[in-house]
Amino acid sequence: MAISVQPPTRDRTAGHRTKKSTSSVSVTPVSEPQPIDPSIINRPNDLSAVPDLLSAIFTQGIAAVTSPSDDATRLALLSSARALVLALESPRETMLRQCWADTVCMSTLSVGVDTGVWAYLGRDDRPKRVADIAAATGFEAAYLARLLKHVAAMGHVIETGKDEYKPTNFSKALAIPTLGAAYPLFTGPGNTGGVLRCTASFPSYLKSTNLTTPTSITNSNTQFAFDTPKNFFELCHDPAYAPMGAQFNTHMGSYAFGRPTWVDEGFYPVGERLLEGFDDEDETAALLVDIGGSIGHDLQKFRDAFPEAKGRLVLQDLEPVVRQVKEDDLDASIERMAYDFLTEQPVKGARAYYMHSVLHDWPDHQCVPILENVKAAMKPGYSRLLINENVIPDVGASWESTSLDIMMSCLVSSKERTRDEWVQLLERDAGLKITGFYPVGHGVESIIECELPSEESESSNEDTESSTDESL
Ligand SMILES: C[S@@+](CC[C@H](N)C(=O)[O-])C[C@H]1O[C@@H](n2cnc3c(N)ncnc32)[C@H](O)[C@@H]1O
């Protein structure tokens, strides 16, 4: 496979602001820089935080063990434990962990997914000799022994003796495609570098944008990294990069795996907002159209939760994605439809159109035409648009959503949005009416319910205002 590594020659600044605006920036006087004491490199990052963190961990630890089903307590304990590690580590240790240990660990995990090392190790809980794992997977035993030593040093498998290991829950889970697909997707097929090629080129790309917000999906860091005119999705489905597309679609399933979903009880009132009032007189009427629905995991969850619901359930995505769905993967009642959402929506007047993690792939100005296509198909006073996305809090965002935000800007010049940014995009830019924010689970993921605005619909303003006031 020929992959050019030449520096690209196109104008990389097109589509970006080339000057940072300084007109409204007030300059805070700064003090003279003090020389940084080099000895801090080997001192703990924050020893003074350790006593409080240990005491929090003690209390949270007891609560987590006595209430194992309380995920909020487990997450609080995890957050304290991470903070403790960072407080105890020296800057040198943090740097070595991030730059050496984590990067080679990721490569090692990826090759283990690819060759079946984790599947073999995890077939039962008994310790296994490196020689046996190597024989089963085609590795040279001496080299596999070195790789597994590092994975054990990182805590992902357990060393039970010389050249002998047993699995952890994590190493077993790597053998489940939904979880494991992330690793070969990130390291990429052949010498392409996969998603990591984009994260590696991102600092240089940002210099090419004069350190301004990336906003162009056609001139994004993906084009910069891969020296291609294709956007990330087109690249994934380019046969030269197979099986990145299939791995990406499988990986999307893991993002949602096991998390509460909008169809679970207590989140979005599906019965009241969608099923009641569904016009089922016409047997061709669509109940739910999942636009950019990947391989159909969300529609399947809907069908599982509402097996008796009438009306068509339509899965829409690009042709190569829909083709990946096998006959038995989804309930037979779910229609599969190849559709490009930059073109006219073919299913008119559905009760609901649904988009999950779709708009976060596109910068604002490119979301507007996508939304226009949905709006044109919506029936005034009847159709709803359900947007399932993160709503990032102004303060205290979690690493899971902040990393996704940077990943979006790195791959497709897009972002995770705050509530204000959603209102700007959906109401002011796209001309929709937000009729409610419905949080899903404990996190920041939400259903943002929209309708056509009142001059175009018969829906009541009263209803609209009370729902939008709902706080997250
Ligand atoms: C981040 S994934 C989200 C998938 C799914 N909704 C989920 O939440 O798991 C974005 C989806 O948009 C699809 N997509 C990208 N461009 C598209 C287009 N022009 N028309 C239709 N689907 C598209 C991708 O193939 C991908 O499945």
The ligand as an ORCA input file, in Angstrom:
! r2SCAN-3c Opt
* xyz 0 1
  C     -19.838      9.030     15.122
  S     -20.727      7.927     14.117
  C     -22.227      7.711     15.046
  C     -22.909      6.439     14.697
  C     -24.146      6.099     15.516
  N     -25.188      7.068     15.368
  C     -23.774      5.911     16.978
  O     -24.096      6.754     17.800
  O     -23.135      4.907     17.301
  C     -21.271      8.967     12.789
  C     -21.984      8.200     11.701
  O     -22.313      9.131     10.637
  C     -22.169      8.434      9.421
  N     -22.001      9.386      8.319
  C     -20.953     10.203      8.050
  N     -21.195     10.939      6.959
  C     -22.426     10.577      6.521
  C     -23.252     10.999      5.451
  N     -22.835     11.945      4.605
  N     -24.474     10.446      5.305
  C     -24.904      9.476      6.184
  N     -24.167      9.040      7.227
  C     -22.947      9.586      7.393
  C     -20.931      7.593      9.650
  O     -20.832      6.548      8.711
  C     -21.145      7.117     11.073
  O     -21.857      5.902     11.130
*
